[in-house]
Amino acid sequence: PYTAIATGTVGAILYFSSSKLLLKMQIDDVVDAVPVHWVCGIWGTIAVGLFAAPDEVELYYGTGSCGLLYNSYCNGKGAYQLAAQLCLIAAVMAWAGGLA
């Protein structure tokens, strides 16, 4: 539960900050799509790379992966999960940017 609280708290701060930044920059985003879907989506993807519990990952996906904060529980492979999440962000941004 503490990881959900941390993820939600950081997500809320990022949402409000990015929403205020758009207003300050006078960028019209009436429904706050950028703060919700882009900024918080990136944070949610990174949060998996930080907070993925090794027992849950093993149970649901059958891999020895885990989040960076559980690095000692999965033989120091926590950075691999975070790197995979960052690659996913880059791939989605390239794909979505190509469609825009």
Order of alpha helices (4+ residues) and beta strands (2+ residues): alpha-alpha-alpha-alpha
